[in-house]
Amino acid sequence: MALRLGYAHDISADLVNHFFLDLLEKGVECKDIRNPQAYLSIAFRRKLINHYHKSQKQKYAEALSVNEDSTIPSIASEIELIESNDELIQKLRSAFKRLPARCRRVMYQKFYLGLTTEQIVAKTGLSSRSVYNNISEGIKLLRREMGRQVPGVHIAALLSIALF
């Protein structure tokens, strides 16, 4: 199974060994399992998924440590830069005003009033899916508009600034 998923032979062998060692440590008994083949298959698949997630986290952590040495600005420094830039704030305000009314209303409640999706649903009568879709569409439109006007600015930094 591990080889089919693209793991190297030596890593696959290590994962199988660790899997059976884990079973022994947990004290899993065959008499407690109704379908041993399905149990082993699912448990090993979960082991592979956990290994994949751990390796992805490790790669991400390594990438972050590399980026710490580079000149990529943090969101906090970007927020400070944006807050001091009145022209950028005006562009953001005008881009926000050009959003469809439904997106503006939901985004205002989410990002500026700090309401949860459930609270917005209760307040507006929209479904939770509609709230999510409106927020997603609004962010996409803001990214597009602000990307044209000010390339390289993170939308997360923009949304953290009060527009009103």
N, CA, C and O of each residue as an XYZ file, in Angstrom:
656
protein
N       0.825     -1.182      0.000
C       0.000      0.000      0.000
C       0.878      1.258      0.000
O       0.599      2.208     -0.731
N       1.924      1.265      0.806
C       2.812      2.423      0.882
C       3.552      2.624     -0.434
O       3.742      3.756     -0.877
N       3.966      1.538     -1.052
C       4.665      1.646     -2.332
C       3.740      2.192     -3.417
O       4.163      2.988     -4.255
N       2.470      1.762     -3.400
C       1.511      2.277     -4.377
C       1.266      3.767     -4.201
O       0.960      4.468     -5.166
N       1.397      4.251     -2.975
C       1.184      5.670     -2.710
C       2.431      6.514     -2.947
O       2.418      7.724     -2.723
N       3.507      5.876     -3.401
C       4.689      6.615     -3.799
C       5.803      6.688     -2.776
O       6.782      7.403     -2.986
N       5.679      5.964     -1.671
C       6.745      5.951     -0.687
C       7.896      5.086     -1.190
O       7.672      4.092     -1.881
N       9.105      5.454     -0.852
C      10.286      4.664     -1.214
C      10.263      3.347     -0.446
O       9.612      3.239      0.593
N      10.967      2.360     -0.956
C      10.957      1.017     -0.364
C      11.441      1.033      1.081
O      10.820      0.411      1.943
N      12.543      1.736      1.362
C      13.072      1.745      2.722
C      12.132      2.460      3.693
O      11.990      2.032      4.839
N      11.493      3.535      3.254
C      10.536      4.243      4.108
C       9.302      3.370      4.337
O       8.757      3.329      5.439
N       8.870      2.675      3.286
C       7.726      1.771      3.420
C       8.008      0.681      4.445
O       7.166      0.374      5.289
N       9.193      0.104      4.363
C       9.558     -0.957      5.306
C       9.586     -0.417      6.733
O       9.116     -1.081      7.656
N      10.134      0.783      6.920
C      10.150      1.396      8.250
C       8.738      1.641      8.768
O       8.447      1.392      9.938
N       7.865      2.127      7.894
C       6.490      2.394      8.308
C       5.754      1.121      8.709
O       4.984      1.120      9.669
N       5.991      0.041      7.974
C       5.358     -1.243      8.315
C       5.871     -1.730      9.664
O       5.094     -2.189     10.500
N       7.183     -1.629      9.874
C       7.753     -2.062     11.154
C       7.192     -1.243     12.312
O       6.807     -1.799     13.341
N       7.145      0.069     12.147
C       6.601      0.934     13.201
C       5.126      0.643     13.441
O       4.649      0.692     14.575
N       4.415      0.342     12.371
C       2.994      0.042     12.486
C       2.768     -1.179     13.379
O       1.932     -1.143     14.282
N       3.505     -2.248     13.129
C       3.316     -3.460     13.918
C       3.854     -3.299     15.338
O       3.320     -3.896     16.273
N       4.907     -2.497     15.505
C       5.378     -2.204     16.854
C       4.324     -1.426     17.638
O       4.117     -1.682     18.824
N       3.664     -0.485     16.983
C       2.585      0.266     17.632
C       1.452     -0.661     18.045
O       0.891     -0.525     19.133
N       1.118     -1.608     17.169
C       0.058     -2.568     17.506
C       0.431     -3.392     18.729
O      -0.399     -3.634     19.606
N       1.707     -3.825     18.779
C       2.161     -4.606     19.929
C       2.142     -3.775     21.209
O       1.758     -4.270     22.268
N       2.554     -2.513     21.110
C       2.577     -1.642     22.284
C       1.163     -1.353     22.795
O       0.939     -1.237     24.000
N       0.221     -1.239     21.868
C      -1.154     -0.971     22.264
C      -1.824     -2.211     22.841
O      -2.849     -2.103     23.515
N      -1.269     -3.362     22.590
C      -1.843     -4.600     23.102
C      -3.094     -5.026     22.355
O      -4.012     -5.597     22.944
N      -3.132     -4.748     21.055
C      -4.288     -5.123     20.242
C      -4.303     -6.639     20.087
O      -3.303     -7.252     19.711
N      -5.453     -7.227     20.384
C      -5.609     -8.681     20.287
C      -6.521     -9.017     19.124
O      -7.506     -8.320     18.880
N      -6.196    -10.085     18.405
C      -6.993    -10.494     17.244
C      -8.417    -10.886     17.628
O      -9.346    -10.702     16.841
N      -8.588    -11.419     18.820
C      -9.935    -11.839     19.222
C     -10.865    -10.642     19.415
O     -12.085    -10.800     19.388
N     -10.301     -9.447     19.609
C     -11.105     -8.233     19.776
C     -11.529     -7.631     18.445
O     -12.380     -6.742     18.408
N     -10.944     -8.107     17.353
C     -11.197     -7.528     16.034
C     -12.074     -8.467     15.235
O     -11.765     -9.651     15.102
N     -13.177     -7.939     14.698
C     -14.102     -8.770     13.924
C     -13.563     -9.084     12.538
O     -13.705    -10.208     12.057
N     -12.944     -8.095     11.888
C     -12.416     -8.283     10.542
C     -10.960     -7.806     10.534
O     -10.696     -6.636     10.259
N     -10.011     -8.707     10.836
C      -8.609     -8.301     10.972
C      -8.016     -7.677      9.706
O      -7.218     -6.743      9.793
N      -8.399     -8.184      8.537
C      -7.847     -7.648      7.288
C      -8.268     -6.193      7.103
O      -7.432     -5.352      6.772
N      -9.526     -5.885      7.307
C     -10.012     -4.511      7.171
C      -9.389     -3.619      8.241
O      -9.008     -2.483      7.963
N      -9.287     -4.137      9.470
C      -8.696     -3.370     10.561
C      -7.258     -2.979     10.238
O      -6.874     -1.817     10.372
N      -6.469     -3.963      9.809
C      -5.062     -3.691      9.504
C      -4.929     -2.733      8.320
O      -4.086     -1.836      8.332
N      -5.759     -2.926      7.310
C      -5.708     -2.061      6.136
C      -6.024     -0.607      6.498
O      -5.302      0.308      6.103
N      -7.087     -0.407      7.238
C      -7.490      0.958      7.611
C      -6.487      1.573      8.581
O      -6.132      2.744      8.447
N      -6.033      0.801      9.544
C      -5.072      1.319     10.518
C      -3.760      1.704      9.846
O      -3.167      2.727     10.186
N      -3.303      0.888      8.892
C      -2.053      1.219      8.195
C      -2.241      2.437      7.295
O      -1.346      3.277      7.187
N      -3.394      2.532      6.656
C      -3.679      3.707      5.825
C      -3.630      4.975      6.689
O      -3.087      5.996      6.267
N      -4.192      4.904      7.884
C      -4.140      6.044      8.806
C      -2.706      6.367      9.201
O      -2.338      7.535      9.321
N      -1.907      5.342      9.399
C      -0.486      5.534      9.724
C       0.213      6.275      8.584
O       1.013      7.179      8.826
N      -0.087      5.892      7.347
C       0.505      6.564      6.186
C       0.060      8.022      6.110
O       0.861      8.908      5.812
N      -1.216      8.263      6.379
C      -1.735      9.636      6.342
C      -1.062     10.477      7.414
O      -0.660     11.610      7.149
N      -0.933      9.939      8.617
C      -0.263     10.668      9.697
C       1.191     10.965      9.337
O       1.693     12.059      9.595
N       1.857      9.987      8.742
C       3.244     10.197      8.327
C       3.329     11.299      7.277
O       4.223     12.144      7.331
N       2.409     11.293      6.334
C       2.384     12.321      5.292
C       2.189     13.699      5.913
O       2.893     14.644      5.558
N       1.228     13.819      6.846
C       0.969     15.112      7.478
C       2.186     15.593      8.275
O       2.523     16.776      8.239
N       2.837     14.690      8.981
C       4.029     15.070      9.739
C       5.137     15.545      8.807
O       5.823     16.523      9.104
N       5.313     14.861      7.690
C       6.368     15.269      6.753
C       6.040     16.615      6.120
O       6.940     17.418      5.878
N       4.746     16.875      5.846
C       4.357     18.170      5.282
C       4.592     19.289      6.293
O       5.064     20.366      5.928
N       4.265     19.038      7.565
C       4.501     20.032      8.608
C       5.987     20.325      8.735
O       6.393     21.472      8.918
N       6.791     19.274      8.635
C       8.235     19.445      8.747
C       8.758     20.273      7.573
O       9.591     21.158      7.767
N       8.276     19.993      6.355
C       8.694     20.768      5.186
C       8.280     22.225      5.336
O       9.037     23.132      4.991
N       7.065     22.445      5.855
C       6.570     23.807      6.048
C       7.422     24.537      7.075
O       7.764     25.703      6.879
N       7.770     23.856      8.178
C       8.601     24.469      9.211
C       9.983     24.807      8.659
O      10.544     25.855      8.977
N      10.526     23.918      7.834
C      11.825     24.186      7.219
C      11.738     25.375      6.270
O      12.650     26.200      6.222
N      10.655     25.466      5.521
C      10.479     26.594      4.608
C      10.350     27.898      5.379
O      10.855     28.932      4.942
N       9.675     27.854      6.529
C       9.547     29.060      7.342
C      10.888     29.497      7.888
O      11.184     30.691      7.933
N      11.708     28.533      8.305
C      13.013     28.901      8.845
C      13.900     29.484      7.757
O      14.739     30.342      8.034
N      13.722     29.029      6.524
C      14.467     29.609      5.406
C      13.969     31.019      5.133
O      14.765     31.922      4.881
N      12.633     31.215      5.182
C      12.050     32.523      4.901
C      12.361     33.549      5.977
O      12.357     34.747      5.693
N      12.634     33.114      7.213
C      12.967     34.053      8.265
C      14.238     34.818      7.927
O      14.390     35.980      8.303
N      15.147     34.162      7.218
C      16.392     34.805      6.849
C      16.236     35.704      5.632
O      17.076     36.572      5.395
N      15.168     35.509      4.851
C      14.980     36.309      3.645
C      14.293     37.621      3.984
O      14.022     37.910      5.150
N      14.016     38.404      2.966
C      13.460     39.734      3.186
C      11.961     39.794      2.972
O      11.438     40.859      2.642
N      11.248     38.687      3.148
C       9.799     38.679      3.009
C       9.207     39.344      4.240
O       9.478     38.915      5.361
N       8.394     40.396      4.049
C       7.855     41.106      5.215
C       6.778     40.292      5.917
O       6.056     39.517      5.289
N       6.683     40.478      7.217
C       5.641     39.797      7.979
C       4.331     40.548      7.808
O       4.320     41.698      7.369
N       3.231     39.899      8.152
C       1.920     40.536      8.059
C       1.873     41.756      8.982
O       1.305     42.786      8.617
N       2.470     41.646     10.185
C       2.450     42.771     11.133
C       3.161     43.988     10.554
O       2.659     45.107     10.662
N       4.328     43.783      9.941
C       5.034     44.924      9.354
C       4.280     45.477      8.162
O       4.315     46.679      7.900
N       3.596     44.601      7.438
C       2.801     45.050      6.305
C       1.609     45.877      6.782
O       1.252     46.870      6.148
N       0.992     45.476      7.894
C      -0.131     46.237      8.458
C       0.335     47.627      8.858
O      -0.346     48.615      8.583
N       1.492     47.709      9.507
C       2.026     49.020      9.894
C       2.259     49.895      8.677
O       1.954     51.088      8.701
N       2.794     49.318      7.618
C       3.043     50.054      6.390
C       1.736     50.545      5.766
O       1.641     51.686      5.315
N       0.732     49.665      5.748
C      -0.553     50.011      5.152
C      -1.255     51.096      5.959
O      -1.815     52.033      5.389
N      -1.226     50.972      7.289
C      -1.900     51.958      8.134
C      -1.321     53.358      7.946
O      -2.030     54.353      8.098
N      -0.061     53.432      7.622
C       0.560     54.746      7.425
C       0.367     55.260      6.007
O       0.770     56.382      5.701
N      -0.241     54.462      5.133
C      -0.417     54.837      3.732
C      -1.880     55.215      3.489
O      -2.719     54.352      3.231
N      -2.173     56.517      3.575
C      -3.552     56.985      3.410
C      -4.094     56.700      2.016
O      -5.278     56.400      1.862
N      -3.251     56.787      1.011
C      -3.702     56.528     -0.360
C      -4.174     55.085     -0.521
O      -5.187     54.821     -1.169
N      -3.431     54.160      0.073
C      -3.798     52.747      0.000
C      -5.123     52.498      0.730
O      -5.962     51.735      0.250
N      -5.310     53.134      1.876
C      -6.555     52.976      2.623
C      -7.725     53.499      1.801
O      -8.797     52.893      1.799
N      -7.536     54.612      1.105
C      -8.594     55.156      0.249
C      -8.915     54.195     -0.892
O     -10.083     54.013     -1.238
N      -7.892     53.581     -1.475
C      -8.120     52.610     -2.551
C      -8.886     51.400     -2.020
O      -9.762     50.861     -2.696
N      -8.548     50.985     -0.812
C      -9.248     49.858     -0.205
C     -10.702     50.217      0.041
O     -11.597     49.422     -0.245
N     -10.940     51.403      0.569
C     -12.321     51.835      0.821
C     -13.129     51.860     -0.471
O     -14.265     51.387     -0.510
N     -12.541     52.414     -1.526
C     -13.290     52.486     -2.784
C     -13.514     51.096     -3.382
O     -14.572     50.832     -3.953
N     -12.519     50.199     -3.256
C     -12.688     48.829     -3.753
C     -13.767     48.107     -2.950
O     -14.561     47.350     -3.508
N     -13.794     48.343     -1.645
C     -14.806     47.720     -0.793
C     -16.196     48.232     -1.161
O     -17.153     47.458     -1.177
N     -16.315     49.504     -1.451
C     -17.618     50.087     -1.811
C     -18.116     49.572     -3.161
O     -19.320     49.583     -3.418
N     -17.215     49.127     -4.015
C     -17.613     48.595     -5.320
C     -18.042     47.131     -5.263
O     -18.544     46.591     -6.249
N     -17.846     46.489     -4.115
C     -18.299     45.103     -3.969
C     -19.816     45.058     -4.030
O     -20.476     46.047     -3.710
N     -20.382     43.924     -4.439
C     -21.837     43.788     -4.382
C     -22.320     43.996     -2.941
O     -21.616     43.661     -1.989
N     -23.529     44.551     -2.795
C     -24.060     44.894     -1.468
C     -24.099     43.690     -0.539
O     -23.807     43.821      0.649
N     -24.455     42.514     -1.063
C     -24.550     41.333     -0.214
C     -23.174     40.953      0.338
O     -23.063     40.535      1.491
N     -22.135     41.095     -0.472
C     -20.776     40.784     -0.007
C     -20.320     41.812      1.024
O     -19.746     41.460      2.055
N     -20.580     43.084      0.736
C     -20.198     44.153      1.663
C     -20.836     43.939      3.030
O     -20.172     44.044      4.062
N     -22.130     43.639      3.023
C     -22.856     43.492      4.279
C     -22.285     42.333      5.107
O     -22.046     42.484      6.305
N     -22.072     41.197      4.476
C     -21.582     40.023      5.200
C     -20.132     40.217      5.634
O     -19.769     39.849      6.751
N     -19.302     40.789      4.769
C     -17.897     41.014      5.124
C     -17.762     42.033      6.254
O     -16.908     41.881      7.128
N     -18.592     43.059      6.241
C     -18.576     44.047      7.316
C     -18.877     43.368      8.646
O     -18.206     43.620      9.647
N     -19.889     42.506      8.651
C     -20.260     41.831      9.886
C     -19.178     40.844     10.340
O     -18.927     40.693     11.536
N     -18.553     40.187      9.386
C     -17.539     39.186      9.720
C     -16.233     39.832     10.193
O     -15.719     39.492     11.259
N     -15.700     40.763      9.397
C     -14.362     41.269      9.654
C     -14.328     42.514     10.538
O     -13.330     42.744     11.222
N     -15.376     43.313     10.542
C     -15.329     44.571     11.283
C     -16.144     44.529     12.556
O     -15.791     45.177     13.541
N     -17.236     43.770     12.549
C     -17.999     43.593     13.784
C     -17.537     42.362     14.543
O     -17.832     42.214     15.729
N     -16.810     41.473     13.860
C     -16.255     40.280     14.501
C     -17.282     39.207     14.791
O     -17.092     38.400     15.701
N     -18.366     39.183     14.035
C     -19.405     38.174     14.246
C     -18.974     36.836     13.657
O     -18.220     36.780     12.685
N     -19.462     35.770     14.261
C     -19.217     34.442     13.713
C     -20.212     34.187     12.582
O     -21.177     34.932     12.409
N     -19.965     33.133     11.822
C     -20.880     32.784     10.734
C     -22.283     32.519     11.270
O     -23.269     32.939     10.665
N     -22.375     31.826     12.398
C     -23.679     31.528     12.985
C     -24.418     32.805     13.377
O     -25.629     32.909     13.184
N     -23.686     33.779     13.929
C     -24.306     35.041     14.315
C     -24.793     35.809     13.085
O     -25.856     36.430     13.114
N     -24.014     35.763     12.013
C     -24.417     36.438     10.775
C     -25.667     35.768     10.211
O     -26.575     36.452      9.739
N     -25.723     34.439     10.256
C     -26.900     33.703      9.783
C     -28.129     34.136     10.573
O     -29.186     34.390      9.996
N     -27.987     34.218     11.888
C     -29.123     34.603     12.736
C     -29.552     36.047     12.461
O     -30.742     36.360     12.479
N     -28.592     36.909     12.212
C     -28.885     38.336     12.019
C     -29.476     38.625     10.642
O     -30.365     39.468     10.514
N     -28.986     37.928      9.605
C     -29.404     38.241      8.237
C     -30.477     37.304      7.699
O     -31.214     37.674      6.785
N     -30.575     36.107      8.247
C     -31.530     35.139      7.724
C     -30.987     34.361      6.532
O     -31.703     33.539      5.961
N     -29.742     34.601      6.148
C     -29.117     33.842      5.064
C     -28.720     32.469      5.580
O     -28.620     32.256      6.789
N     -28.494     31.542      4.666
C     -27.973     30.233      5.073
C     -26.479     30.372      5.341
O     -25.844     31.310      4.858
N     -25.924     29.450      6.101
C     -24.487     29.520      6.398
C     -23.667     29.379      5.118
O     -22.589     29.961      5.000
N     -24.174     28.611      4.168
C     -23.469     28.457      2.886
C     -23.452     29.782      2.122
O     -22.442     30.130      1.511
N     -24.565     30.523      2.153
C     -24.624     31.822      1.479
C     -23.658     32.811      2.118
O     -22.999     33.584      1.423
N     -23.577     32.781      3.444
C     -22.641     33.662      4.148
C     -21.219     33.340      3.711
O     -20.451     34.238      3.366
N     -20.872     32.062      3.727
C     -19.531     31.634      3.309
C     -19.249     32.053      1.866
O     -18.179     32.582      1.567
N     -20.214     31.814      0.973
C     -20.018     32.157     -0.438
C     -19.839     33.655     -0.638
O     -19.004     34.075     -1.439
N     -20.615     34.467      0.081
C     -20.493     35.918     -0.048
C     -19.142     36.417      0.449
O     -18.534     37.290     -0.170
N     -18.676     35.871      1.554
C     -17.359     36.257      2.075
C     -16.274     35.839      1.096
O     -15.371     36.619      0.794
N     -16.361     34.625      0.605
C     -15.365     34.120     -0.334
C     -15.335     34.953     -1.612
O     -14.265     35.308     -2.106
N     -16.521     35.264     -2.145
C     -16.587     36.062     -3.362
C     -16.049     37.470     -3.120
O     -15.337     38.018     -3.961
N     -16.390     38.057     -1.970
C     -15.910     39.395     -1.647
C     -14.400     39.449     -1.538
O     -13.772     40.377     -2.047
N     -13.815     38.470     -0.884
C     -12.356     38.423     -0.750
C     -11.706     38.256     -2.119
O     -10.700     38.897     -2.423
N     -12.287     37.395     -2.931
C     -11.737     37.176     -4.272
C     -11.768     38.469     -5.088
O     -10.792     38.809     -5.756
N     -12.892     39.188     -5.031
C     -13.006     40.445     -5.770
C     -12.056     41.507     -5.220
O     -11.449     42.254     -5.987
N     -11.926     41.574     -3.894
C     -10.977     42.532     -3.303
C      -9.544     42.199     -3.698
O      -8.759     43.093     -4.016
N      -9.207     40.920     -3.676
C      -7.851     40.520     -4.087
C      -7.580     40.954     -5.519
O      -6.524     41.504     -5.829
N      -8.548     40.699     -6.380
C      -8.383     41.051     -7.775
C      -8.213     42.565     -7.942
O      -7.303     43.025     -8.632
N      -9.091     43.322     -7.308
C      -9.056     44.780     -7.432
C      -7.797     45.374     -6.801
O      -7.129     46.206     -7.415
N      -7.476     44.957     -5.597
C      -6.309     45.512     -4.913
C      -5.018     45.010     -5.542
O      -4.008     45.713     -5.515
N      -5.033     43.822     -6.102
C      -3.841     43.316     -6.786
C      -3.507     44.145     -8.008
O      -2.337     44.344     -8.336
N      -4.554     44.636     -8.690
C      -4.328     45.506     -9.846
C      -3.762     46.854     -9.413
O      -2.850     47.391    -10.040
N      -4.316     47.385     -8.338
C      -3.915     48.725     -7.902
C      -2.598     48.718     -7.152
O      -1.753     49.588     -7.364
N      -2.419     47.733     -6.268
C      -1.225     47.674     -5.432
C      -0.699     46.252     -5.428
O      -1.047     45.477     -4.537
N       0.131     45.882     -6.400
C       0.616     44.502     -6.442
C       1.467     44.165     -5.216
O       2.207     45.003     -4.701
N       1.342     42.920     -4.767
C       2.179     42.437     -3.673
C       1.624     42.664     -2.282
O       2.284     42.306     -1.306
N       0.438     43.244     -2.148
C      -0.135     43.478     -0.830
C      -1.006     42.288     -0.449
O      -1.818     41.831     -1.253
N      -0.845     41.790      0.757
C      -1.645     40.662      1.243
C      -3.033     41.140      1.631
O      -3.182     42.152      2.316
N      -4.041     40.412      1.194
C      -5.417     40.772      1.497
C      -5.688     40.633      2.989
O      -6.530     41.354      3.525
N      -4.995     39.721      3.674
C      -5.193     39.558      5.122
C      -4.799     40.827      5.864
O      -5.454     41.220      6.829
N      -3.739     41.456      5.414
C      -3.319     42.707      6.040
C      -4.348     43.800      5.773
O      -4.620     44.632      6.639
N      -4.911     43.795      4.583
C      -5.913     44.813      4.250
C      -7.182     44.647      5.061
O      -7.751     45.631      5.533
N      -7.631     43.411      5.228
C      -8.876     43.164      5.949
C      -8.757     43.453      7.427
O      -9.772     43.607      8.107
N      -7.552     43.531      7.939
C      -7.384     43.788      9.370
C      -7.488     45.266      9.693
O      -7.498     45.644     10.864
N      -7.565     46.101      8.681
C      -7.649     47.540      8.895
C      -9.116     47.950      8.867
O      -9.863     47.550      7.974
N      -9.519     48.744      9.839
C     -10.914     49.206      9.880
C     -11.144     50.207      8.762
O     -10.386     51.164      8.599
N     -12.199     49.974      7.996
C     -12.526     50.852      6.892
C     -13.521     51.918      7.293
O     -13.693     52.901      6.572
N     -14.162     51.751      8.392
C     -15.270     52.638      8.733
C     -14.968     53.502      9.912
O     -15.807     54.305     10.321
